[in-house]
Amino acid sequence: MIDHCTQLHVVAEGPILLVASDFDGTLAPIVTRPADARPDPRSLEALVTLAGLPHTHAAIISGRARGELARLVGDAPGVALIGSHGVETTETGPLLSEAQAALLAAVRSALQEIVDRCPGCLIEPKPTGIAFHYRAAAPQVANHARELVFNGPATLDGVQVRGGAQVIELTVVPGDKGLALGALRYRTGASTTVFIGDDLTDEDAFRVLAPSDLGIVVGEHPTLASLRLAGPEAVAALLQELVTLRNAWLGQRVVIPIERHSILSDQRTVAVVEPGGCISWLCLPRLDATPIFAQLLGGPPAGYFSIAPASGDAVLGQDYADDSFILHTRWPGMHVTDYLDCAGGRPFQRAGRTDLIRRVEGRGRALVRFAPRLDCGRIETRLTVREQGIEIEGVADPIVLFAPGLAWRIVDEGHHKTAVAEHELADGPLVLELRYGTRNLDGGNRLEAERRRDTLRLWAGWAQGLKIPPVVPALVRRSALVLKALCYGPTGAIAAAGTTSLPEQLGGQRNWDYRLCWPRDAALAAAALVRLGNTGVAMRLCDWLLGIIDQCESPDRLRPIYTVTAGHLGSEAQINELAGYGGSRPVRVGNAAAHQVQLDVFGPVAELIALLAESGAPISPDHWRLMQAMVRAVHARWQEADHGIWETRGPRRHHLHSKVMCWYTVDRALFVQDLFLGRPNGEWEALRERIRADILENGWSPRRRAFTVAYGEDDLDATALQTGLTGLLDPGDERFLLTVQAVERHLRRGPCVYRYLYDDGLPGREGGFHLCTWWLIESYLRLGRIEDARQLFADFIELVGPTGLLSEEYDPDTALALGNFPQAYSHLALINAAVALARYGS
């Protein structure tokens, strides 16, 4: 057995902790009459406290019937109750077949006969079985009763038999505490599990524990558990100690909220800047390359570039210069101006030469720490001080830090080097330039002020051409700028986000690489900009898509994801050296969803072309060719199953959203044909009607009274709102109204809307999805619920960070932003919602 103090400290620091316990013999003493058992109040209080902590879950998994367990436990908010050895997970319990119900009645009758013949024995009925207790019987009677049970009802075909502490369980539905614990661990996404048990049935739970988990047994019998306690009093003391340790660890675990970060962009890469002015993420030369600073995902050992007052003064705030990505970070008496140089047409030049410029001015002394890490710290990072700055040694592409006049001190940090310097600002502003793609440490031909001015003109000049609605205009303009920042200038592709592996569940495994281009996401982002009067981004994206289509064997083979340079993705990989944001592992690069089938992709592309045509953009025959290609793709594959928009890792299904997008593709193509050619297309019209009829016949769930995620299934999914938002259903259709009500009732939580809550084949549960919030706002508007739309939008924009940026999701339970950052989906959602509200006079 191990030292419990050491192991308890280890499990208390699990990113997502699950604490589960049996009831009898652990939380409550063993008693003669099962109905007289009562839990130790200290244990119950500890479990309730744990359940209320962030990223912590608590459960009781018992052989008792769930209803009886709930009666004995009483009020225990947040603690999951699982009865009948894992069979009963809900209040209603499992439904028995007629055969199982008949078998259970026969078992009960036979056991009752034994009880009548054996004084001191009793039975405990349960929804799926019977517990035969013989604790109060005399030894000779108990032995005789056991023999009668094992030779009688236990031999009936279909009966499952399980022994315990002076009890025999006979059930007609298989139950296993190990399976129950595994399912609970999967549902919560727990990275660390503690289980406490006392008898043979608990060994099933101990058997599924991982080496990093902790199994605790009460009693002296042989066990798979690693820690042994004497009785329920010791359990109470241990749980109280675990509460103390967990609280202490959560209190000292500091993660900077995702939405409080800011970004820099030159439309080829993205830098992430912490509120305190530290650059914690930067990939070079492209946003999908290996980071040179990765503190965002691995802490200081993964690399950073910080500038702050040597005095340690607290930061006052951050803001952008006008409509740009020139970032100001302010302290008392000092401020830093950061930007990626966009002068000289950099955004449209091939990636390979990048300048990050940091200008420091004010009074006092500035402390600079330059800690690059090659390949996420997997390669030794050596720094050499030169006359005008620092050179990073041993890299394939040259990288230098131009920093004239600084006296550097090189600090050894393992097999890496960090450069540290201080500068007296009274001597004048300090200008630092991180130069990628050159070893040149000369002063350069252009003044920093000129480069900053040209960078400002590029961003502000573009934003000036937008037609901003009167609804939260500053946030709409910033969201448009974010979408522009995610455009990859050299090709016209649009990345889904600027980062990888920021978690959809803090501490969990839902961590994905979004530094890539999804044609669907990109088309939706470009469409949002068209609604603001900008067609240039959309036209370039269409050209990028045409280049891809021309390389496809056929249009229906358009992949769901490409690199921003239009390349195919290789295998998804993990960077095990990075601990992840808030302990959220693994950190992934690449995305396995690139090899999925997603048949909804054609709809947003067709919508984009239709919007361009309607806006008066110079549509060419090539754009019409792209539209025709989308219709051909739909004609070829609309009847197939696919993986759907959410890229769940399960088998293909006939997703409702994919069918609706196929319908929408043809509908938008007919719109453009009528706009330009003025004549119908009977073949397309017939195809559109066939798809619509198929959706209405198979997509509606009479049981749910709503459209659902896939044909023949009852699970709700926010994508079902597209039945009305695309025009497939008239807003007055009762089926659309009922679907909106179902989504609102089951998927909305405060300011956010979940994509779904069904099992998607991945552990844990994510937060609300901002894109779905826009869909519900738009649905409210179409139903005439204007005030509801306004209120949801008002709640939504409260989630925007201090510099106007949004991540992908929001967890209403922990009030944390989640997912990659900044997220194109979220910002296009804000734009579209504001445009829609303005259309309705809000």
C-alpha positions in Angstrom: 0.0 0.0 0.0 1.2 3.5 -0.8 1.6 6.6 1.4 -1.8 8.3 1.1 -0.4 11.8 1.7 1.8 11.7 -1.4 -0.8 10.2 -3.7 -3.6 12.4 -2.4 -1.5 15.5 -3.3 -1.0 14.1 -6.8 -4.6 13.4 -7.6 -5.7 16.7 -6.1 -3.9 18.4 -8.9 -5.6 16.6 -11.7 -6.9 19.0 -14.4 -10.3 17.4 -14.3 -10.9 15.4 -11.1 -13.6 12.7 -10.6 -14.2 11.5 -7.0 -16.6 8.5 -6.7 -17.5 6.2 -3.8 -19.6 3.3 -2.9 -22.2 3.9 -0.2 -22.4 1.1 2.3 -19.1 0.4 4.2 -17.5 3.6 2.9 -19.7 6.6 3.3 -22.0 4.8 5.7 -21.2 2.1 8.3 -22.5 -1.4 7.6 -25.7 -2.0 9.6 -28.0 -5.0 10.2 -30.9 -3.4 8.5 -30.0 -1.8 5.1 -32.8 0.8 5.5 -31.2 2.1 8.7 -27.9 3.1 7.0 -26.9 6.8 7.2 -23.9 8.5 5.5 -21.3 10.2 7.7 -22.2 13.9 7.4 -18.6 14.9 7.0 -18.2 12.6 3.9 -21.3 13.8 2.3 -20.4 17.4 2.9 -17.0 16.8 1.4 -18.5 15.2 -1.7 -20.9 18.1 -2.2 -18.1 20.6 -1.7 -16.0 18.8 -4.3 -18.9 18.7 -6.8 -19.1 22.5 -6.5 -15.5 23.1 -7.3 -14.4 24.1 -10.8 -13.3 21.1 -13.0 -14.2 18.7 -10.2 -17.0 16.0 -10.2 -18.3 13.8 -7.4 -20.5 10.6 -7.6 -21.9 7.8 -5.5 -22.0 4.4 -7.3 -23.9 1.9 -5.2 -25.5 -1.5 -5.5 -28.6 0.0 -3.9 -31.6 1.1 -6.0 -31.1 4.7 -7.1 -34.3 5.8 -5.5 -33.4 4.3 -2.1 -29.9 5.8 -2.5 -31.4 9.2 -3.1 -33.6 8.9 0.0 -30.6 8.0 2.2 -28.3 10.6 0.8 -30.9 13.4 0.9 -29.9 16.8 -0.4 -26.5 16.5 -2.2 -26.4 19.1 -5.0 -24.1 18.3 -7.8 -23.3 14.7 -6.6 -24.2 12.1 -9.3 -26.2 9.1 -7.9 -25.8 5.8 -9.8 -27.7 2.8 -8.5 -27.9 -0.9 -9.0 -24.2 -1.4 -9.7 -24.2 1.2 -12.5 -27.5 0.2 -14.2 -29.6 3.1 -12.8 -28.1 6.4 -13.9 -31.3 8.5 -14.0 -34.4 8.9 -11.8 -36.6 6.9 -14.1 -34.1 4.0 -14.3 -33.8 1.4 -17.1 -36.8 0.0 -18.8 -37.3 -3.7 -18.5 -38.5 -5.9 -21.3 -41.5 -8.1 -20.7 -39.2 -11.1 -20.3 -37.0 -9.3 -17.9 -39.9 -8.1 -15.8 -41.3 -11.7 -15.6 -37.9 -13.1 -14.7 -37.5 -10.5 -11.9 -40.9 -11.4 -10.5 -39.9 -15.1 -10.4 -36.7 -14.3 -8.6 -38.5 -12.2 -6.1 -41.1 -14.9 -5.4 -38.3 -17.6 -4.9 -36.3 -15.4 -2.6 -39.4 -14.5 -0.6 -39.9 -18.2 0.0 -36.4 -18.6 1.3 -36.8 -15.6 3.6 -40.0 -17.1 5.0 -38.0 -20.3 5.9 -34.8 -18.6 7.2 -35.3 -16.2 10.2 -33.0 -13.1 10.1 -32.9 -13.0 6.3 -34.5 -10.3 4.2 -34.8 -9.1 0.7 -34.3 -5.6 -0.7 -36.2 -5.0 -4.0 -34.5 -3.0 -6.7 -35.7 -1.9 -10.2 -33.5 -4.5 -11.9 -32.9 -7.0 -9.2 -33.2 -8.2 -5.6 -30.6 -8.1 -2.8 -30.8 -11.0 -0.4 -29.4 -10.0 3.0 -28.4 -12.6 5.6 -26.3 -10.5 8.0 -28.9 -10.8 10.8 -29.3 -14.6 10.5 -27.6 -17.1 12.8 -24.5 -18.6 11.1 -26.2 -22.0 10.5 -29.3 -20.3 9.1 -27.2 -18.0 6.9 -25.2 -20.9 5.4 -28.4 -22.8 4.7 -30.0 -19.7 3.1 -27.0 -19.1 0.9 -27.2 -22.7 -0.3 -30.9 -22.3 -1.1 -30.2 -19.1 -3.1 -27.3 -20.4 -5.1 -29.1 -23.7 -5.9 -32.4 -22.0 -6.6 -33.2 -18.6 -8.1 -29.5 -18.0 -8.9 -29.6 -20.8 -11.5 -32.5 -19.2 -13.5 -31.5 -18.4 -17.1 -30.8 -14.7 -17.5 -30.1 -14.0 -13.8 -26.8 -12.3 -12.9 -25.4 -13.2 -9.5 -23.0 -11.0 -7.5 -21.7 -11.6 -4.0 -21.0 -8.9 -1.4 -20.7 -8.3 2.4 -23.2 -10.8 3.7 -25.5 -10.0 0.7 -26.2 -11.8 -2.6 -27.3 -9.6 -5.5 -29.5 -11.3 -8.2 -30.2 -9.0 -11.2 -31.9 -9.4 -14.6 -30.0 -6.5 -16.2 -26.1 -6.8 -16.2 -24.5 -4.1 -14.0 -20.9 -3.4 -13.4 -19.4 -0.6 -11.2 -16.3 -0.6 -13.4 -18.4 0.1 -16.5 -20.4 2.7 -14.7 -17.2 4.4 -13.5 -15.7 4.3 -17.0 -18.8 5.9 -18.5 -18.9 8.6 -15.8 -15.2 9.3 -16.3 -15.8 9.5 -20.1 -18.8 11.8 -19.7 -17.0 14.2 -17.4 -13.7 14.1 -19.3 -11.9 13.4 -16.1 -8.1 13.2 -16.3 -7.8 11.8 -12.8 -10.2 9.5 -10.9 -10.5 8.6 -7.2 -12.7 5.6 -6.3 -13.5 4.4 -2.8 -15.1 0.9 -2.2 -15.3 -1.8 0.4 -16.5 -5.1 -1.1 -16.0 -7.5 -4.1 -18.4 -5.6 -6.4 -16.1 -2.6 -6.1 -13.1 -4.5 -7.5 -14.7 -4.0 -10.9 -14.2 -0.3 -10.4 -10.7 -0.7 -9.1 -9.9 -2.8 -12.2 -10.6 0.1 -14.7 -8.5 2.7 -12.9 -5.4 4.0 -14.6 -1.9 4.2 -13.0 -2.5 8.0 -12.4 -5.8 7.3 -10.6 -6.3 6.3 -7.0 -8.2 3.3 -5.7 -9.0 3.2 -2.0 -10.4 0.1 -0.3 -12.0 0.0 3.2 -11.3 -3.3 5.0 -8.7 -6.1 5.0 -9.7 -8.3 2.0 -7.4 -8.7 -1.0 -7.8 -5.9 -3.5 -6.6 -4.1 -6.6 -6.8 -0.8 -4.8 -3.5 1.0 -3.9 -4.6 2.5 -0.6 -6.3 0.9 2.4 -8.4 2.6 5.1 -9.9 1.2 8.3 -13.5 2.4 8.0 -16.0 5.2 7.2 -14.5 7.6 9.7 -11.1 7.3 7.9 -13.0 7.9 4.6 -14.5 11.1 6.0 -11.1 12.3 7.1 -9.5 11.6 3.7 -12.3 13.3 1.7 -12.0 16.4 3.9 -8.2 16.4 3.3 -8.8 16.0 -0.4 -11.2 19.1 -0.3 -8.4 21.1 1.3 -5.8 20.0 -1.2 -8.0 20.6 -4.2 -9.0 24.0 -3.0 -5.4 25.0 -2.5 -4.4 23.8 -5.9 -7.2 25.5 -7.7 -6.4 28.7 -5.9 -2.8 28.7 -7.0 -3.5 27.5 -10.6 -3.5 30.7 -12.6 -4.5 30.7 -16.2 -5.1 34.0 -18.1 -8.6 34.0 -19.4 -8.5 33.3 -23.1 -10.7 36.3 -24.1 -8.3 38.7 -22.2 -5.6 38.1 -24.8 -5.0 40.2 -27.8 -3.5 39.5 -31.2 -1.2 41.0 -33.8 -1.4 40.1 -37.5 0.3 40.7 -40.8 -2.1 38.4 -42.6 0.5 35.7 -42.8 0.9 34.9 -39.1 -0.7 35.8 -35.8 0.9 36.7 -32.5 -1.0 36.3 -29.2 -0.2 38.9 -26.5 -1.1 38.5 -22.8 -2.8 41.4 -20.9 0.6 42.1 -19.3 2.4 42.7 -22.6 4.0 39.3 -22.9 4.0 37.6 -26.3 3.0 34.1 -25.5 2.3 32.6 -29.0 3.9 33.3 -32.4 4.4 30.8 -35.3 6.9 31.7 -38.1 6.8 32.2 -41.0 3.1 31.2 -41.2 0.4 31.0 -38.6 0.3 27.2 -39.1 4.1 26.8 -38.6 6.0 25.7 -35.5 5.8 28.3 -32.7 8.9 30.2 -31.6 6.9 31.4 -28.5 4.5 28.8 -27.0 4.0 29.9 -23.4 0.2 30.0 -24.2 0.2 26.2 -24.3 3.3 25.2 -22.3 4.1 27.9 -19.7 7.3 29.9 -19.6 9.5 26.8 -20.5 7.8 26.9 -24.0 9.1 30.3 -24.8 7.9 34.0 -24.5 9.0 37.6 -25.1 8.1 39.9 -22.3 8.5 43.6 -21.7 7.3 45.2 -18.4 8.4 47.8 -15.9 11.4 46.6 -13.8 9.5 48.1 -10.8 6.8 45.4 -11.1 4.0 47.9 -11.5 0.6 46.4 -12.5 -0.6 46.8 -16.0 -3.4 49.4 -16.5 -4.9 48.1 -19.7 -4.6 47.4 -23.5 -6.2 48.8 -26.6 -5.7 49.0 -30.3 -4.7 52.1 -32.2 -7.8 53.1 -34.1 -9.0 50.4 -36.5 -5.7 48.4 -36.6 -3.8 45.6 -35.0 -1.3 48.0 -33.5 -1.5 47.2 -29.8 -0.8 49.5 -26.8 -0.1 48.0 -23.4 0.0 50.6 -20.6 1.5 50.8 -17.1 1.9 53.8 -14.9 4.5 55.9 -16.7 5.3 53.3 -19.4 3.7 51.8 -22.5 4.6 49.4 -25.2 3.4 49.5 -28.8 3.4 46.1 -30.6 2.7 45.3 -34.2 3.6 43.0 -37.1 5.0 45.1 -39.9 2.6 45.4 -42.8 4.4 48.1 -44.7 5.6 47.5 -48.2 2.8 45.1 -49.2 4.0 42.4 -46.7 0.5 40.9 -46.2 0.4 39.7 -49.8 4.0 38.6 -50.1 5.1 35.0 -49.7 5.7 34.1 -46.1 9.3 34.0 -45.1 10.2 37.5 -44.1 8.5 38.8 -40.9 9.2 41.6 -38.5 7.6 41.9 -35.1 8.2 45.4 -33.8 8.0 46.4 -30.1 8.4 50.1 -29.2 8.8 51.0 -25.5 8.6 54.5 -24.1 7.8 56.4 -20.9 9.9 56.7 -17.7 11.6 54.3 -15.4 13.4 51.1 -16.3 12.0 48.5 -18.7 12.8 44.8 -18.1 13.1 42.8 -21.3 13.1 39.0 -21.3 13.7 37.3 -24.7 13.1 33.5 -24.4 12.6 31.9 -27.8 12.2 28.1 -27.9 12.9 26.2 -31.1 10.4 23.5 -32.0 8.4 24.0 -28.8 11.6 23.4 -26.7 12.4 20.1 -28.3 15.5 21.6 -29.9 18.2 23.3 -27.9 17.9 27.1 -28.2 21.2 28.9 -28.2 21.5 32.7 -28.3 24.6 34.8 -29.3 24.9 38.4 -28.4 25.9 40.6 -31.4 26.8 44.3 -31.6 23.3 45.3 -32.5 21.2 42.6 -30.8 20.9 38.8 -30.6 21.1 35.9 -33.0 19.3 32.6 -32.5 21.8 29.9 -33.4 21.2 26.6 -35.2 18.0 27.4 -37.1 17.3 26.6 -40.7 15.8 30.1 -41.4 17.8 33.0 -39.8 16.2 34.8 -36.8 17.6 37.8 -35.0 16.5 40.4 -32.5 17.5 43.9 -33.4 18.1 45.7 -30.1 20.8 48.3 -30.3 22.1 49.7 -27.1 20.9 47.0 -24.7 23.4 45.2 -22.4 22.2 41.6 -22.4 22.7 39.0 -19.8 22.4 35.4 -21.1 20.8 33.0 -18.6 21.0 29.2 -18.8 17.7 27.5 -18.4 18.3 23.8 -18.9 19.5 23.3 -22.4 18.0 26.7 -23.5 19.2 30.2 -23.2 17.2 33.3 -22.2 18.4 36.9 -22.8 17.6 39.5 -20.1 18.2 43.2 -20.2 17.1 46.5 -18.6 16.7 49.8 -20.3 16.4 53.3 -18.7 13.6 55.0 -20.6 14.9 58.4 -19.7 17.5 57.8 -22.4 14.8 57.7 -25.0 12.3 55.1 -26.5 13.5 51.6 -27.0 12.7 49.9 -30.3 13.1 46.1 -30.6 12.6 44.2 -33.9 12.3 40.4 -34.1 13.4 39.7 -37.6 12.6 36.3 -39.2 14.2 35.4 -42.5 17.4 37.5 -42.2 20.6 37.8 -40.1 20.7 41.5 -40.9 21.2 43.5 -37.7 21.6 46.9 -39.4 19.2 49.8 -38.6 17.3 49.5 -41.8 16.3 52.1 -44.4 12.9 53.1 -42.9 12.1 54.7 -39.6 9.9 52.8 -37.2 7.4 55.6 -37.2 6.9 55.3 -41.0 6.4 51.5 -40.8 3.9 52.0 -38.0 2.1 54.6 -40.0 1.9 52.4 -43.1 0.7 49.5 -41.0 -2.0 51.7 -39.5 -3.1 52.8 -42.9 -3.4 49.3 -44.2 -5.8 48.2 -41.5 -7.7 51.5 -41.0 -8.0 52.1 -44.7 -9.6 48.7 -45.2 -12.0 49.2 -42.3 -13.0 52.6 -43.6 -14.7 51.0 -46.6 -17.1 48.9 -44.5 -20.8 49.7 -44.1 -21.2 49.2 -40.4 -24.7 48.8 -39.0 -25.8 51.0 -36.0 -25.9 48.0 -33.7 -22.7 47.9 -31.5 -20.7 49.4 -34.4 -17.3 49.3 -32.7 -17.6 45.6 -32.0 -18.8 44.9 -35.5 -15.9 46.8 -37.0 -13.4 45.0 -34.7 -15.0 41.6 -35.7 -14.6 42.5 -39.3 -10.9 43.3 -38.7 -10.5 40.0 -37.0 -11.8 38.2 -40.0 -9.4 40.2 -42.2 -6.5 39.3 -39.8 -7.3 35.6 -40.3 -7.1 36.0 -44.1 -3.9 34.5 -45.4 -2.9 37.4 -47.7 -0.7 35.5 -50.2 -3.5 33.1 -51.2 -6.9 34.5 -50.0 -7.6 31.5 -47.7 -9.2 32.3 -44.3 -8.0 30.4 -41.2 -10.6 29.3 -38.7 -8.6 30.7 -35.8 -5.1 31.9 -34.9 -4.2 29.1 -32.5 -4.2 25.4 -31.9 -5.3 23.4 -28.9 -7.0 26.0 -26.7 -9.4 23.7 -24.9 -13.1 23.3 -25.4 -13.1 21.8 -21.9 -10.5 23.2 -19.5 -8.2 20.3 -18.5 -9.8 18.0 -21.1 -8.9 16.4 -24.4 -11.1 18.4 -26.8 -8.1 20.4 -28.1 -7.9 20.9 -31.9 -5.7 22.7 -34.4 -7.7 25.5 -36.1 -4.9 27.3 -37.9 -6.2 25.9 -41.2 -8.8 26.7 -43.8 -12.2 25.0 -43.8 -13.9 26.1 -47.1 -17.2 26.1 -45.2 -16.0 28.4 -42.3 -14.1 30.6 -44.8 -17.1 31.0 -47.0 -19.3 32.0 -44.0 -16.6 34.5 -42.9 -16.4 36.1 -46.3 -20.2 36.2 -46.5 -20.3 38.2 -43.3 -17.9 40.7 -44.8 -20.0 40.9 -48.0 -23.0 41.9 -45.7 -20.7 44.8 -44.5 -20.1 45.9 -48.1 -16.7 44.3 -48.6 -16.5 41.9 -51.6 -12.7 41.8 -52.0 -12.1 39.1 -49.4 -14.9 37.0 -50.9 -13.6 37.4 -54.4 -10.1 36.3 -53.4 -11.5 33.3 -51.5 -13.5 32.2 -54.6 -10.3 32.3 -56.6 -8.6 30.1 -54.0 -11.5 27.7 -54.1 -11.5 27.6 -57.9 -7.8 26.6 -57.8 -8.6 23.8 -55.5 -11.7 22.6 -57.5 -9.5 22.6 -60.7 -7.1 20.2 -58.9 -9.9 17.9 -57.7 -10.8 14.7 -59.6 -14.4 16.0 -59.3 -16.1 18.8 -57.4 -17.8 16.4 -55.0 -14.3 15.5 -53.7 -13.7 18.9 -52.1 -12.1 18.2 -48.8 -13.4 19.7 -45.5 -10.0 21.3 -44.6 -6.9 22.5 -46.4 -3.8 24.4 -45.4 -3.9 28.1 -46.0 -1.6 27.5 -49.0 -4.2 25.0 -50.4 -2.2 21.9 -49.5 -3.6 18.6 -48.2 -3.1 17.9 -44.5 -1.0 15.0 -43.3 -1.7 13.0 -40.2 -2.8 14.6 -36.9 0.0 14.7 -34.4 0.6 15.6 -30.8 3.3 17.7 -29.1 3.8 15.9 -25.8 6.4 18.4 -24.6 3.7 21.0 -24.1 1.5 20.8 -21.0 -1.4 22.5 -22.6 -3.4 25.6 -21.6 -4.5 24.9 -18.0 -3.3 21.4 -18.2 -5.4 20.6 -21.3 -3.7 17.9 -23.2 -2.9 16.7 -25.7 -1.6 19.7 -27.8 -2.4 18.8 -31.4 -1.0 19.9 -34.8 -2.9 19.1 -37.9 -6.5 17.9 -37.9 -7.8 14.4 -38.6 -11.1 15.8 -39.7 -9.5 16.6 -43.0 -10.1 13.0 -44.0 -13.8 13.1 -43.1 -16.7 13.4 -45.5 -18.6 16.6 -44.9 -21.3 17.2 -47.5 -22.6 20.5 -46.0 -19.5 22.4 -47.4 -21.2 23.1 -50.7 -24.0 25.2 -49.2 -21.9 28.1 -47.7 -19.9 28.3 -50.9 -23.1 28.6 -53.0 -24.5 31.2 -50.5 -21.3 33.3 -50.9 -21.5 33.3 -54.7 -25.2 34.3 -54.5 -24.4 37.1 -52.0 -21.7 38.4 -54.3 -24.1 38.3 -57.3 -26.8 40.1 -55.3 -24.3 42.8 -54.1 -23.3 43.7 -57.7 -19.8 42.3 -57.4 -18.1 41.6 -60.8 -19.1 37.9 -61.1 -17.2 36.2 -63.9 -17.9 33.0 -65.8 -15.4 31.3 -63.5 -17.6 32.1 -60.5 -20.6 30.7 -62.3 -18.5 27.6 -63.1 -17.8 27.3 -59.3 -21.5 27.5 -58.6 -22.2 24.8 -61.2 -19.5 22.6 -59.6 -21.2 22.9 -56.3 -24.5 21.7 -57.8 -22.8 18.8 -59.5 -21.3 17.8 -56.2 -24.7 17.8 -54.5 -26.3 15.9 -57.3 -23.6 13.2 -57.0 -23.6 12.8 -53.2 -26.5 14.3 -51.4 -28.0 10.9 -50.6 -24.9 9.7 -48.8 -24.2 9.7 -45.1 -21.4 11.9 -43.8 -19.6 13.0 -40.7 -21.4 16.4 -40.4 -20.4 19.9 -39.6 -19.3 19.2 -36.1 -16.7 16.5 -37.1 -17.7 14.1 -34.4 -15.4 11.1 -34.4 -18.1 8.5 -34.9 -19.5 6.6 -37.9 -21.2 8.5 -40.8 -24.9 9.4 -40.4 -27.5 11.1 -42.6 -27.0 14.4 -40.9 -30.0 16.8 -41.2 -27.7 19.8 -41.6 -25.8 18.3 -44.5 -29.1 17.5 -46.3 -30.3 21.1 -45.7 -27.1 22.5 -47.0 -27.3 20.4 -50.1 -30.9 21.8 -50.6 -29.6 25.3 -50.0 -26.8 24.8 -52.6 -29.3 24.1 -55.4 -31.6 26.9 -54.1 -28.8 29.5 -54.3 -27.8 28.3 -57.7 -31.3 28.7 -59.0 -31.3 32.2 -57.5 -28.1 33.2 -59.4 -29.3 31.6 -62.6 -32.6 33.6 -62.4 -30.6 36.8 -61.6 -28.2 36.5 -64.5 -29.8 34.2 -67.1 -33.5 34.9 -66.4 -34.6 31.4 -67.2 -35.5 28.4 -65.1 -33.5 25.2 -64.8 -36.0 22.3 -64.6 -33.4 19.7 -63.7 -32.1 21.8 -60.8 -35.6 22.6 -59.6 -36.5 18.9 -59.6 -33.3 18.1 -57.6 -34.1 20.8 -55.0 -37.6 19.5 -54.5 -36.4 15.9 -54.2 -34.0 16.9 -51.4 -36.6 19.0 -49.6 -39.1 16.1 -49.7 -36.5 13.8 -48.3 -35.7 16.1 -45.5 -39.3 16.7 -44.5 -40.0 13.0 -44.6 -36.9 11.8 -42.7 -35.6 14.7 -40.7 -38.6 15.3 -38.4 -38.8 13.4 -35.1 -42.4 12.9 -34.0 -41.1 11.8 -30.6 -39.1 15.0 -30.1 -41.6 17.2 -32.0 -38.5 18.8 -33.7 -36.0 18.4 -36.4 -33.0 16.5 -35.0 -29.4 15.8 -35.7 -29.8 13.0 -38.2 -32.4 10.9 -39.9 -34.1 8.4 -37.6 -32.6 9.9 -34.4 -34.0 11.9 -31.5 -31.0 13.9 -30.4 -31.3 17.6 -30.6 -28.7 19.7 -32.5 -28.6 23.5 -33.0 -28.0 22.9 -36.7 -31.7 22.0 -37.0 -32.4 25.8 -36.9 -31.1 25.9 -40.5 -34.4 24.4 -41.7 -36.0 27.8 -41.2 -32.9 30.1 -41.6 -32.2 28.8 -45.1 -35.8 29.2 -46.3 -36.4 25.5 -46.6 -39.3 26.0 -44.2 -41.4 29.2 -44.0 -40.9 30.9 -40.6 -44.6 30.4 -40.0 -44.3 26.6 -40.3 -45.2 25.0 -37.0 -42.3 22.6 -37.4 -39.8 25.5 -37.4 -41.5 27.0 -34.3 -41.3 23.7 -32.4 -37.7 23.2 -33.4 -36.7 26.7 -32.1 -38.5 26.0 -28.9 -36.8 22.6 -28.4 -33.4 24.2 -29.0 -34.2 27.0 -26.7 -35.4 24.7 -24.0 -32.7 22.0 -24.1 -29.6 23.7 -25.6 -29.7 27.3 -24.4 -27.9 28.2 -21.1 -27.9 31.9 -20.3 -25.9 33.8 -22.9 -24.9 30.8 -25.0 -26.3 27.9 -27.0 -24.7 24.4 -27.1 -24.2 22.7 -30.4 -25.6 19.5 -28.9 -25.5 17.5 -25.6 -25.5 14.0 -27.0 -22.5 11.6 -26.8 -20.2 12.6 -29.7 -17.6 9.9 -29.1 -15.2 12.2 -27.2 -14.7 12.4 -23.4 -16.1 15.3 -21.5 -18.4 18.1 -22.5 -17.7 21.4 -24.3 -19.1 24.9 -23.7 -21.8 26.8 -25.5 -20.9 27.6 -29.1 -21.1 31.2 -30.2 -22.1 30.4 -33.8 -25.2 28.7 -32.5 -26.1 31.8 -30.5 -26.3 33.7 -33.7 -28.6 31.1 -35.2 -31.0 31.3 -32.3 -30.9 35.1 -32.4 -31.8 35.0 -36.1 -34.5 32.4 -35.4 -36.1 34.6 -32.8 -36.1 37.5 -35.3 -37.8 35.4 -37.9 -40.5 34.3 -35.4 -41.1 37.9 -34.5 -39.6 37.5 -31.0 -37.6 40.8 -31.4 -37.1 41.5 -27.7 -35.8 37.9 -27.0 -33.3 38.4 -29.9 -32.2 41.7 -28.5 -31.7 40.3 -25.0 -29.8 37.2 -26.1 -27.5 39.4 -28.3 -26.9 41.8 -25.3 -25.9 38.8 -23.2 -23.7 37.5 -26.0 -21.7 40.6 -26.4 -20.9 40.7 -22.7 -18.6 37.7 -23.4 -16.4 39.8 -25.7 -12.9 40.4 -24.4 -11.5 43.9 -23.4 -9.9 44.4 -26.8 -13.0 43.1 -28.8 -12.0 39.5 -29.4 -13.9 36.2 -28.9 -12.9 32.6 -28.6 -15.0 29.8 -29.9 -17.1 28.9 -26.9 -18.2 29.8 -23.3 -18.8 27.6 -20.3 -21.7 29.1 -18.3 -20.9 26.9 -15.3 -17.3 28.2 -14.8 -17.8 31.6 -16.7 -14.7 30.7 -18.8 -14.1 31.4 -22.5 -13.1 28.2 -24.3 -11.7 27.1 -27.6 -9.2 28.6 -30.1 -8.7 32.3 -30.4 -9.7 34.5 -32.1 -12.4 32.4 -33.7 -13.7 33.3 -37.2 -17.1 31.6 -36.4 -17.6 33.7 -33.3 -16.8 37.0 -35.0 -18.9 36.3 -38.1 -21.7 35.4 -35.7 -21.5 38.8 -34.0 -21.5 40.6 -37.4 -24.4 38.6 -38.8 -26.5 39.0 -35.6 -25.9 42.8 -35.5 -26.8 43.1 -39.2 -30.0 41.1 -38.7 -31.0 43.2 -35.6 -30.4 46.3 -37.6 -32.6 45.0 -40.4 -35.4 44.5 -37.8 -34.9 48.1 -36.5 -33.0 47.1 -33.3 
